[in-house]
């Protein structure tokens, strides 16, 4: 799908979408030669399923390449999706739903099931990277099940890397399995199990860190 300019509309999917025959997917809002091609608006999947979605690229690849808020993606399930770098262990900002989210972005009622996303860094099941210090990325009623997230750094069940305010409401990413990518030796990582405090908030901090 290609759109020149900045898409801004209400989009609906009325049928189950089986993408098993699509081998050359161009992420929505990824328009070579256009600098203002981010998606801004609402994508409503109306509870339907996108199955067997597959895409490869050197970075910035997902179902949507870029969101520029205010933008909302909601009511959609991705089943048996596979997103990866064109060369194993390569590429940044890679995810199943959105590669890069800028400004205010909301992800609501999104499920990722039996899927895989694999790249170098900023790798997430739903979002690769979220940015803009003035914006907020909101995950509401989202679930990640039986999904593998593989990369060298900045990997997450919901979002690989967030550089803005993030709100998480009633989400479950326990079904994500993380695998360290092969570019660096195991000795380059450290296992942490501790707590981090910022102001009055304390969170558990655990896993592999580069």
N, CA and C of each residue as an Amber inpcrd file, in Angstrom:
protein
   630
   0.8470000  -1.1840000   0.0000000   0.0000000   0.0000000   0.0000000
   0.8790000   1.2280000   0.0000000   0.5850000   2.1840000  -0.8460000
   1.3940000   3.4010000  -0.9190000   0.4740000   4.6150000  -0.8610000
   0.9060000   5.6110000  -0.1130000   0.1430000   6.8570000  -0.0710000
   1.1280000   8.0180000  -0.0910000   0.9880000   8.9030000  -1.0610000
   1.7980000  10.1140000  -1.0670000   1.1520000  11.1330000  -0.1480000
   1.9710000  12.0060000   0.4110000   1.4390000  12.9870000   1.3510000
   1.1980000  12.3530000   2.7000000   0.4000000  12.9850000   3.5360000
   0.1630000  12.5200000   4.8950000  -1.2440000  11.9570000   5.0030000
  -1.3960000  10.6210000   5.0470000  -2.7270000  10.0370000   5.1390000
  -3.4050000  10.4360000   6.4320000  -4.6600000  10.7320000   6.3840000
  -5.4190000  11.0550000   7.5880000  -6.8690000  10.7000000   7.3260000
  -7.2830000   9.5230000   7.8070000  -8.6330000   9.0700000   7.4840000
  -9.0430000   7.9440000   8.4080000 -10.3090000   7.5940000   8.3590000
 -10.8460000   6.4370000   9.0680000 -10.8060000   5.2670000   8.0910000
 -10.0860000   4.2000000   8.4730000  -9.9230000   3.0570000   7.5950000
 -10.5160000   1.8310000   8.2610000 -11.2550000   1.0460000   7.5120000
 -11.8960000  -0.1380000   8.0670000 -11.5510000  -1.3860000   7.2590000
 -11.3970000  -2.5030000   7.9540000 -11.2100000  -3.7900000   7.2940000
 -12.4790000  -4.6110000   7.5430000 -13.1620000  -5.0260000   6.4870000
 -14.4500000  -5.6860000   6.6390000 -14.3440000  -7.2040000   6.6070000
 -13.2390000  -7.7540000   6.1550000 -13.0970000  -9.1920000   6.0510000
 -11.8030000  -9.6320000   6.7040000 -11.7360000 -10.9190000   7.0310000
 -10.4750000 -11.4880000   7.4760000  -9.4890000 -11.3920000   6.3150000
  -8.2750000 -10.9820000   6.6170000  -7.2710000 -10.7740000   5.5730000
  -6.1900000 -11.8350000   5.7050000  -6.0720000 -12.7080000   4.7030000
  -5.0100000 -13.7020000   4.6570000  -3.9490000 -13.2090000   3.6790000
  -2.7660000 -12.8610000   4.2180000  -1.7170000 -12.2710000   3.3970000
  -0.6430000 -13.2810000   3.0050000  -0.9630000 -14.5520000   3.0480000
   0.0300000 -15.5850000   2.7630000   0.5950000 -15.4980000   1.3510000
  -0.1380000 -14.8940000   0.4270000   0.3490000 -14.7890000  -0.9430000
   1.0550000 -13.4760000  -1.2420000   1.1540000 -12.5940000  -0.2350000
   1.7760000 -11.2770000  -0.4460000   3.2530000 -11.3660000  -0.0890000
   4.1290000 -11.2060000  -1.0730000   5.5680000 -11.3380000  -0.8430000
   6.3270000 -10.0210000  -1.0100000   5.6460000  -8.9510000  -1.3980000
   6.3310000  -7.6780000  -1.6510000   5.6180000  -6.5280000  -0.9430000
   5.2180000  -6.7570000   0.3070000   4.4700000  -5.7370000   1.0470000
   5.2840000  -4.4700000   1.2170000   4.7080000  -3.3440000   0.8600000
   5.2900000  -2.0270000   1.1080000   4.5380000  -1.4340000   2.2850000
   5.1920000  -1.2520000   3.4450000   4.4750000  -0.7760000   4.6290000
   3.6640000   0.4880000   4.3550000   2.4860000   0.5560000   4.9370000
   1.6450000   1.7460000   4.8260000   2.4170000   2.9370000   5.3660000
   2.4100000   4.0150000   4.6350000   3.0910000   5.2900000   4.9220000
   4.5790000   5.2170000   4.6660000   5.0600000   4.1410000   4.0400000
   6.4510000   4.0890000   3.6000000   6.4720000   4.4350000   2.1220000
   6.7700000   5.7040000   1.8280000   6.7330000   6.1730000   0.4470000
   8.1010000   6.7370000   0.0780000   8.9050000   5.9900000  -0.6370000
  10.2370000   6.4780000  -1.0240000  10.1630000   7.8300000  -1.7230000
  10.9980000   8.7610000  -1.2800000  11.0270000  10.0810000  -1.8990000
  10.1020000  11.0900000  -1.2720000   9.2370000  10.6590000  -0.3230000
   8.3260000  11.5830000   0.3460000   8.7160000  11.6950000   1.8150000
   8.9590000  12.9010000   2.2830000   9.3650000  13.0920000   3.6760000
   8.1680000  13.2650000   4.6030000   6.9890000  13.5700000   4.0590000
   5.8050000  13.7690000   4.8860000   4.7700000  12.7090000   4.5400000
   5.0990000  11.4750000   4.8240000   4.2150000  10.3850000   4.4390000
   3.7250000   9.5880000   5.6340000   3.9180000  10.1030000   6.8470000
   3.4730000   9.3930000   8.0460000   1.9570000   9.2770000   8.0780000
   1.4530000   8.1970000   8.6800000   0.0140000   8.0260000   8.8370000
  -0.4470000   8.7840000  10.0650000  -1.4600000   9.6030000   9.8990000
  -2.0630000  10.3130000  11.0160000  -3.5700000  10.1760000  10.9210000
  -4.1880000   9.4830000  11.8390000  -5.6190000   9.2500000  11.7730000
  -5.9750000   8.0210000  12.5610000  -6.9940000   7.2940000  12.1240000
  -7.4870000   6.1090000  12.8310000  -7.5310000   4.9240000  11.8840000
  -6.9170000   3.8280000  12.2790000  -7.0770000   2.5640000  11.5770000
  -7.8820000   1.6610000  12.4970000  -9.0830000   1.2830000  12.0850000
  -9.9720000   0.4440000  12.8850000 -10.1520000  -0.8940000  12.1790000
  -9.5740000  -1.9420000  12.7610000  -9.7070000  -3.2590000  12.1690000
 -11.0230000  -3.9320000  12.4780000 -11.8570000  -3.3030000  13.3190000
 -13.1950000  -3.7840000  13.6660000 -13.1950000  -5.2410000  14.1320000
 -12.1400000  -5.6240000  14.8610000 -12.0930000  -6.9390000  15.4730000
 -11.6530000  -8.0580000  14.5490000 -11.2300000  -7.7370000  13.3410000
 -10.8620000  -8.7800000  12.3930000  -9.3880000  -9.1540000  12.5030000
  -8.9990000 -10.1670000  11.7360000  -7.6810000 -10.7810000  11.8560000
  -6.8970000 -10.6140000  10.5590000  -5.6450000 -10.2110000  10.6850000
  -4.7060000 -10.1950000   9.5560000  -3.7480000 -11.3510000   9.7970000
  -3.7960000 -12.3500000   8.9400000  -2.9900000 -13.5490000   9.1510000
  -1.8970000 -13.6820000   8.0960000  -0.7940000 -14.3250000   8.5140000
   0.3160000 -14.6450000   7.6110000   0.9340000 -13.4090000   6.9640000
   0.9750000 -12.3190000   7.7320000   1.6270000 -11.0920000   7.2510000
   3.1440000 -11.2780000   7.3250000   3.8380000 -11.0460000   6.1970000
   5.2840000 -11.2210000   6.1330000   5.9130000 -10.0310000   5.4350000
   6.9950000  -9.5050000   6.0270000   7.7230000  -8.4110000   5.3820000
   9.1700000  -8.4580000   5.8310000  10.0650000  -8.0990000   4.9230000
  11.4850000  -7.9990000   5.2280000  11.9880000  -6.6360000   4.7710000
  12.9720000  -6.0900000   5.4820000  13.5450000  -4.8140000   5.0870000
  14.7650000  -4.4930000   5.9320000  15.4710000  -3.4310000   5.5510000
  16.6760000  -3.0480000   6.2670000  16.3980000  -2.2000000   7.5010000
  15.1440000  -1.8330000   7.7230000  14.7910000  -1.0360000   8.8860000
  13.5580000  -0.2130000   8.6150000  12.8440000   0.1390000   9.6960000
  11.6320000   0.9200000   9.5420000  10.5150000   0.1340000   8.8970000
  10.4490000  -1.1600000   9.1740000   9.4580000  -2.0050000   8.5210000
   8.4800000  -2.6060000   9.5290000   7.2150000  -2.6130000   9.1300000
   6.1120000  -3.1920000   9.9000000   4.8860000  -3.1220000   8.9850000
   3.6850000  -3.3290000   9.5430000   2.4800000  -3.1300000   8.7450000
   2.3630000  -1.6460000   8.3840000   2.6020000  -0.7790000   9.3770000
   2.7340000   0.6660000   9.1610000   4.2030000   1.0390000   9.3580000
   4.7400000   1.8550000   8.4790000   6.1170000   2.3040000   8.6620000
   6.1990000   3.3690000   9.7560000   5.3990000   4.4370000   9.6270000
   5.5010000   5.5690000  10.5470000   4.1230000   6.1270000  10.8820000
   3.9190000   6.4150000  12.1640000   2.7450000   7.1650000  12.6070000
   3.1960000   8.5290000  13.0790000   2.4150000   9.5570000  12.7580000
   2.6240000  10.8780000  13.3320000   1.3090000  11.3200000  13.9420000
   1.3100000  11.4220000  15.2650000   0.0780000  11.6630000  15.9800000
  -0.5290000  13.0370000  15.7560000  -1.8010000  13.1220000  16.1560000
  -2.5590000  12.0690000  16.8310000  -2.9390000  10.9390000  15.8750000
  -2.6690000   9.7060000  16.3080000  -2.9720000   8.5370000  15.4880000
  -3.3930000   7.3910000  16.3960000  -4.3060000   6.5600000  15.8810000
  -4.8060000   5.4250000  16.6500000  -4.8780000   4.1920000  15.7590000
  -4.3590000   3.0830000  16.2670000  -4.5230000   1.7770000  15.6380000
  -5.3030000   0.9280000  16.6350000  -6.4300000   0.3410000  16.2010000
  -7.2600000  -0.3630000  17.1790000  -8.0130000  -1.5430000  16.5580000
  -8.4300000  -2.4420000  17.4550000  -9.3610000  -3.5300000  17.1080000
  -8.8650000  -4.4150000  15.9640000  -7.6530000  -4.9410000  16.1140000
  -7.1050000  -5.8050000  15.0710000  -6.1960000  -6.8500000  15.7030000
  -6.1890000  -8.0480000  15.1020000  -5.3140000  -9.1360000  15.5320000
  -4.3880000  -9.5090000  14.3860000  -3.1090000  -9.6880000  14.7170000
  -2.1370000 -10.2090000  13.7570000  -1.7890000 -11.6300000  14.1880000
  -2.0280000 -12.5740000  13.2960000  -1.8320000 -13.9860000  13.5940000
  -0.8130000 -14.5790000  12.6150000   0.2170000 -15.2530000  13.1490000
   1.2680000 -15.8490000  12.3320000   1.9360000 -14.8000000  11.4340000
   2.2920000 -13.6710000  12.0340000   3.0430000 -12.6370000  11.3170000
   4.5390000 -12.9330000  11.4280000   5.2900000 -12.4960000  10.4230000
   6.7370000 -12.6580000  10.4230000   7.3720000 -11.4100000   9.8280000
   8.1310000 -10.6730000  10.6560000   8.7780000  -9.4410000  10.2100000
  10.2540000  -9.5440000  10.5650000  11.1340000  -9.2890000   9.6050000
  12.5640000  -9.4390000   9.8720000  13.3780000  -8.5540000   8.9490000
  14.6640000  -8.3850000   9.2940000  15.5830000  -7.6840000   8.4240000
  15.8100000  -8.4860000   7.1580000  16.1600000  -7.8020000   6.0770000
  16.3910000  -8.4970000   4.8160000  17.5780000  -9.4400000   4.9160000
  18.4960000  -9.1170000   5.8370000  19.5920000 -10.0050000   6.1940000
  19.4340000 -10.2920000   7.6810000  19.5710000 -11.5440000   8.0750000
  19.3660000 -11.9150000   9.4700000  20.1540000 -11.0050000  10.4000000
  19.5150000 -10.5950000  11.5100000  20.1560000  -9.7780000  12.5330000
  20.5530000  -8.4000000  11.9920000  19.7140000  -7.8230000  11.1280000
  20.0050000  -6.5140000  10.5650000  18.7540000  -5.6540000  10.5940000
  18.9220000  -4.3380000  10.7870000  17.7990000  -3.4160000  10.7180000
  17.3790000  -2.9080000  12.0780000  16.9580000  -1.6480000  12.1180000
  16.4520000  -1.0190000  13.3280000  15.0230000  -0.5480000  13.1160000
  14.3110000  -0.3400000  14.2390000  12.9110000   0.0890000  14.2180000
  12.0850000  -0.8860000  13.3810000  11.9090000  -2.0790000  13.9210000
  11.1800000  -3.1380000  13.2410000  10.1440000  -3.7070000  14.2050000
   8.9270000  -3.8840000  13.7310000   7.8460000  -4.4120000  14.5580000
   6.7960000  -5.0350000  13.6520000   5.7580000  -5.5720000  14.2580000
   4.6780000  -6.1580000  13.4700000   3.6520000  -5.0990000  13.0670000
   3.3210000  -4.1870000  13.9710000   2.2630000  -3.2190000  13.6850000
   2.8300000  -1.8900000  13.1860000   3.6920000  -1.2400000  13.9660000
   4.2280000   0.0810000  13.6040000   5.7330000   0.1230000  13.8680000
   6.5010000   0.5080000  12.8700000   7.9460000   0.5940000  13.0530000
   8.3290000   1.7900000  13.9230000   7.7430000   2.9680000  13.6430000
   8.1240000   4.1970000  14.3530000   6.8800000   5.0250000  14.6250000
   6.6410000   5.3440000  15.9000000   5.4890000   6.1590000  16.2970000
   5.9890000   7.4800000  16.8630000   5.4940000   8.5850000  16.3070000
   5.9410000   9.9230000  16.7020000   4.7420000  10.7330000  17.1950000
   4.9490000  11.4830000  18.2830000   3.9100000  12.2750000  18.9260000
   2.8820000  11.3570000  19.5830000   1.6400000  11.7620000  19.7020000
   0.6370000  10.9830000  20.4410000   0.1320000   9.8230000  19.5870000
   0.3230000   8.6020000  20.0910000  -0.1310000   7.4110000  19.3660000
  -0.8020000   6.4600000  20.3520000  -1.9410000   5.9190000  19.9450000
  -2.6980000   5.0000000  20.7980000  -2.8710000   3.6630000  20.0960000
  -2.6000000   2.5990000  20.8440000  -2.7680000   1.2320000  20.3500000
  -3.7640000   0.5400000  21.2800000  -4.9210000   0.1920000  20.7430000
  -6.0250000  -0.2790000  21.5840000  -6.6300000  -1.5640000  21.0160000
  -6.8160000  -2.5360000  21.8950000  -7.4260000  -3.8190000  21.4950000
  -6.6560000  -4.4660000  20.3390000  -5.3480000  -4.5600000  20.5120000
  -4.4970000  -5.1920000  19.5140000  -3.9610000  -6.4990000  20.0910000
  -4.0380000  -7.5710000  19.3130000  -3.4980000  -8.8640000  19.7300000
  -2.4670000  -9.3380000  18.7060000  -1.3650000  -9.8540000  19.2120000
  -0.3290000 -10.4590000  18.3750000  -0.2370000 -11.9220000  18.7990000
  -0.4300000 -12.8480000  17.8640000  -0.4590000 -14.2660000  18.2020000
   0.4500000 -15.0760000  17.2820000   1.1810000 -16.0140000  17.8820000
   1.9630000 -16.9970000  17.1110000   2.7990000 -16.3270000  16.0320000
   3.5490000 -15.3010000  16.4200000   4.2740000 -14.4920000  15.4340000
   5.7540000 -14.3780000  15.7810000   6.5140000 -13.7130000  14.8950000
   7.9380000 -13.5330000  15.0860000   8.3720000 -12.1970000  14.5040000
   9.2440000 -11.4820000  15.2470000   9.8600000 -10.2680000  14.7220000
  11.3410000 -10.3240000  15.0840000  12.2090000 -10.0620000  14.0840000
  13.6340000 -10.2750000  14.2610000  14.3890000  -9.1870000  13.5150000
  15.2350000  -8.4440000  14.2390000  16.0770000  -7.4280000  13.6260000
  17.2460000  -7.1380000  14.5590000  17.9560000  -6.0570000  14.3220000
  19.1300000  -5.7230000  15.1210000  18.7390000  -5.0150000  16.4160000
  18.0240000  -3.8890000  16.2960000  17.6620000  -3.1260000  17.4900000
  16.3410000  -2.4090000  17.3350000  15.8100000  -1.9370000  18.4660000
  14.5060000  -1.2760000  18.5010000  13.4560000  -2.2050000  17.8990000
  13.3270000  -3.3680000  18.5040000  12.4740000  -4.4350000  17.9940000
  11.3390000  -4.6840000  18.9780000  10.0960000  -4.5870000  18.5200000
   8.9590000  -4.8160000  19.3980000   7.8540000  -5.5800000  18.6940000
   7.0220000  -6.2580000  19.4660000   5.9120000  -6.9850000  18.8560000
   4.9030000  -6.0240000  18.2400000   4.6200000  -4.9160000  18.9200000
   3.6460000  -3.9520000  18.3990000   4.3310000  -2.7330000  17.7870000
   5.2730000  -2.1220000  18.5080000   5.9570000  -0.9050000  18.0460000
   7.4720000  -1.1050000  18.1580000   8.1930000  -0.6810000  17.1220000
   9.6450000  -0.7360000  17.1940000  10.2140000   0.3700000  18.0580000
   9.8270000   1.6150000  17.7690000  10.3310000   2.7680000  18.5190000
   9.2540000   3.8330000  18.6110000   9.1210000   4.4420000  19.7860000
   8.2210000   5.5790000  20.0030000   9.0580000   6.7510000  20.4980000
   8.7940000   7.9320000  19.9620000   9.6240000   9.0850000  20.3100000
   8.7850000  10.3590000  20.3850000   9.4480000  11.4500000  20.7360000
   8.9110000  12.7940000  20.9270000   8.6210000  13.0140000  22.4080000
   9.4460000  13.8340000  23.0460000   9.3290000  14.0610000  24.4890000
   8.0000000  14.6940000  24.8790000   7.3150000  15.3310000  23.9440000
   6.0340000  15.9660000  24.2430000   4.8460000  15.0430000  23.9850000
   5.1090000  13.8780000  23.4110000   4.0250000  12.9780000  23.0530000
   3.8410000  11.8490000  24.0430000   2.7270000  11.1340000  23.9010000
   2.4170000   9.9850000  24.7520000   2.0360000   8.7940000  23.8790000
   2.6430000   7.6620000  24.1590000   2.2620000   6.4200000  23.5000000
   1.4400000   5.6020000  24.4780000   0.2270000   5.2460000  24.0720000
  -0.6960000   4.5320000  24.9640000  -0.9900000   3.1420000  24.4100000
  -0.8270000   2.1400000  25.2710000  -1.2190000   0.7720000  24.9570000
  -2.3860000   0.4090000  25.8650000  -3.5100000   0.0450000  25.2560000
  -4.7130000  -0.2320000  26.0450000  -5.3440000  -1.5500000  25.5660000
  -5.5010000  -2.4770000  26.4800000  -6.1270000  -3.7740000  26.1580000
  -5.4100000  -4.4860000  25.0160000  -4.0830000  -4.5450000  25.1140000
  -3.2820000  -5.2220000  24.0990000  -2.7060000  -6.5150000  24.6710000
  -2.5160000  -7.5040000  23.8000000  -2.0440000  -8.8090000  24.2570000
  -1.0740000  -9.4040000  23.2470000   0.0380000  -9.9480000  23.7620000
   1.0300000 -10.6210000  22.9330000   1.1160000 -12.0690000  23.3850000
   0.8260000 -13.0030000  22.4600000   0.7840000 -14.4220000  22.8030000
   1.7080000 -15.2320000  21.8990000   2.4860000 -16.1130000  22.5070000
   3.3110000 -17.0670000  21.7700000   4.0510000 -16.3930000  20.6160000
   4.7530000 -15.3100000  20.9350000   5.4380000 -14.5100000  19.9200000
   6.9060000 -14.3370000  20.2940000   7.7870000 -14.4980000  19.3150000
   9.2270000 -14.3790000  19.5320000   9.7170000 -13.0120000  19.0720000
  10.4630000 -12.3410000  19.9490000  11.0880000 -11.0570000  19.6450000
  12.5960000 -11.2650000  19.7390000  13.2960000 -11.0790000  18.6250000
  14.7320000 -11.3620000  18.5930000  15.5060000 -10.1410000  18.1210000
  16.5660000  -9.7860000  18.8530000  17.4020000  -8.6670000  18.4700000
  18.6090000  -8.5520000  19.3690000  19.4880000  -7.5960000  19.0540000
  20.6970000  -7.3920000  19.8440000  20.4710000  -6.4300000  21.0080000
  19.5450000  -5.4650000  20.8470000  19.3070000  -4.4920000  21.9230000
  17.9410000  -3.8340000  21.7240000  17.4380000  -3.2020000  22.7950000
  16.1480000  -2.5040000  22.7530000  15.0460000  -3.3840000  22.1790000
  14.7450000  -4.4650000  22.8800000  13.6770000  -5.3750000  22.4750000
  12.5810000  -5.3680000  23.5330000  11.3180000  -5.3670000  23.1020000
  10.2290000  -5.3350000  24.0660000   8.9900000  -6.0450000  23.5660000
   8.1690000  -6.4760000  24.5040000   6.9340000  -7.1570000  24.1450000
   5.9270000  -6.2350000  23.4990000   5.7870000  -5.0280000  24.0360000
   4.8970000  -4.0380000  23.4370000   5.6660000  -3.0920000  22.5300000
   6.7910000  -2.5600000  23.0440000   7.5730000  -1.5560000  22.3190000
   9.0590000  -1.8090000  22.5580000   9.8570000  -1.7340000  21.4780000
  11.2860000  -1.9490000  21.6240000  11.9720000  -0.8410000  22.3870000
  11.7670000   0.4060000  21.9940000  12.3790000   1.5590000  22.6390000
  11.3700000   2.6930000  22.6860000  11.1820000   3.2890000  23.8680000
  10.2920000   4.4490000  24.0260000  11.0920000   5.6110000  24.5890000
  11.0370000   6.7420000  23.9080000  11.7260000   7.9530000  24.3520000
  10.7140000   9.0450000  24.6650000   9.5620000   8.6320000  25.1310000
   8.5130000   9.5750000  25.4950000   7.7080000   8.9800000  26.6410000
   6.6320000   9.6340000  27.0160000   5.7550000   9.0950000  28.0480000
   4.9860000   7.8970000  27.4880000   4.9150000   6.8340000  28.2810000
   4.1980000   5.6330000  27.8680000   3.1520000   5.2850000  28.9200000
   1.9290000   5.0420000  28.4680000   0.8320000   4.6190000  29.3390000
   0.4300000   3.2080000  28.9330000   0.4070000   2.2890000  29.9000000
   0.0140000   0.9090000  29.6410000  -1.1880000   0.5810000  30.5110000
  -2.2960000   0.2150000  29.8660000  -3.5300000  -0.0890000  30.5860000
  -4.0380000  -1.4820000  30.1840000  -4.1070000  -2.3670000  31.1390000
  -4.6960000  -3.6960000  30.9360000  -4.0830000  -4.4200000  29.7400000
  -2.7480000  -4.5080000  29.7220000  -2.0450000  -5.1920000  28.6460000
  -1.2830000  -6.3920000  29.1960000  -1.0550000  -7.3740000  28.3540000
  -0.3540000  -8.5910000  28.7490000   0.6290000  -8.9700000  27.6480000
   1.9300000  -8.8650000  27.9700000   2.9580000  -9.2590000  27.0170000
   3.7710000 -10.4350000  27.5410000   3.2090000 -11.1630000  28.5060000
   3.9170000 -12.3070000  29.0720000   4.1180000 -13.4170000  28.0540000
   3.3610000 -13.3780000  26.9710000   3.4890000 -14.4070000  25.9520000
   4.6110000 -14.1570000  24.9630000   5.4440000 -13.1300000  25.2290000
   6.5750000 -12.8310000  24.3520000   7.8190000 -13.5690000  24.8340000
   8.5340000 -14.1880000  23.9090000   9.8050000 -14.8410000  24.2040000
  10.9230000 -14.0260000  23.5640000  11.9470000 -13.7090000  24.3450000
  13.0360000 -12.8710000  23.8490000  14.2800000 -13.7090000  23.5810000
  14.8880000 -13.4940000  22.4230000  16.1060000 -14.1930000  22.0400000
  17.1450000 -13.1480000  21.6490000  18.3310000 -13.2490000  22.2420000
  19.4060000 -12.3270000  21.9140000  19.9310000 -12.6410000  20.5240000
  20.0680000 -11.5870000  19.6860000  20.5500000 -11.7630000  18.3240000
  21.9880000 -12.2310000  18.2780000  22.4260000 -12.6890000  17.1190000
  23.7250000 -13.3270000  17.0050000  24.8870000 -12.4140000  16.6650000
  24.6720000 -11.0970000  16.5710000  25.7650000 -10.2190000  16.1530000
  26.8420000 -10.0940000  17.2330000  26.4490000 -10.1510000  18.5100000
  27.4050000 -10.0080000  19.5970000  27.4900000 -11.2940000  20.3990000
  28.6530000 -11.5560000  21.0170000  28.7820000 -12.7730000  21.8260000
  27.9690000 -12.6690000  23.1050000  27.6830000 -13.7950000  23.7020000
  26.9060000 -13.8240000  24.9370000  27.5560000 -12.9940000  26.0330000
  28.8900000 -12.8880000  25.9990000  29.6130000 -12.1260000  27.0280000
  29.3420000 -10.6310000  26.9680000  28.7290000 -10.1670000  25.8630000
  28.4230000  -8.7380000  25.7330000  27.1740000  -8.3430000  26.4980000
  26.4790000  -9.3230000  27.0990000  25.2220000  -9.0660000  27.7960000
  25.3600000  -9.4080000  29.2780000  24.5130000  -8.7720000  30.0640000
  24.4810000  -9.0600000  31.4870000  23.0340000  -9.3120000  31.9030000
  22.8300000 -10.2780000  32.7660000  21.4940000 -10.5680000  33.2880000
  21.2460000  -9.7230000  34.5250000  20.1550000  -8.9690000  34.5140000
  19.8090000  -8.1250000  35.6580000  18.4950000  -8.5800000  36.2780000
  18.4400000  -8.4570000  37.5790000  17.1900000  -8.6660000  38.3120000
  17.2290000  -7.7150000  39.4940000  16.6810000  -6.5180000  39.2760000
  16.7760000  -5.4700000  40.2820000  15.5400000  -4.5810000  40.1970000
  15.6030000  -3.4620000  40.8520000  14.5070000  -2.4900000  40.8200000
  15.0510000  -1.1370000  40.4380000  14.2480000  -0.3610000  39.7260000
  14.6250000   0.9970000  39.3360000  13.5860000   1.9660000  39.8710000
  14.0580000   3.0810000  40.4060000  13.1610000   4.0660000  40.9990000
  13.3060000   5.4040000  40.2880000  12.1800000   5.9840000  39.9220000
  12.1450000   7.3160000  39.3240000  11.0640000   8.1070000  40.0460000
  11.4690000   9.0890000  40.8320000  10.4980000   9.8290000  41.6350000
   9.8730000   8.9230000  42.6740000   8.5500000   8.8120000  42.6270000
   7.8420000   7.9660000  43.5790000   7.4920000   6.6000000  42.9880000
   7.9660000   6.3310000  41.7740000   7.6260000   5.0760000  41.1050000
   8.8100000   4.1200000  41.1120000   8.5650000   2.8690000  41.5140000
   9.5840000   1.8370000  41.4860000   9.0800000   0.6590000  40.6440000
   9.9320000   0.2060000  39.7460000   9.5530000  -0.9000000  38.8630000
  10.6130000  -2.0020000  38.9230000  10.2030000  -3.2220000  38.5970000
  11.1460000  -4.3200000  38.4770000  11.9120000  -4.1820000  37.1690000
  13.2080000  -4.4200000  37.2260000  14.0640000  -4.3320000  36.0420000
  14.8030000  -5.6610000  35.9240000  14.4280000  -6.4490000  34.9170000
  15.0340000  -7.7740000  34.8000000  15.1670000  -8.1650000  33.3370000
  16.1090000  -9.0430000  33.0610000  16.3370000  -9.5290000  31.7170000
  17.7700000  -9.3290000  31.2910000  18.0300000  -9.5090000  29.9880000
  19.3710000  -9.3310000  29.4480000  19.5670000  -7.9010000  28.9790000
  20.7110000  -7.3190000  29.3270000  21.0170000  -5.9530000  28.9270000
  22.3800000  -5.9260000  28.2550000  22.4770000  -5.1100000  27.2020000
  23.6860000  -5.0280000  26.3710000  24.5650000  -3.9010000  26.8700000
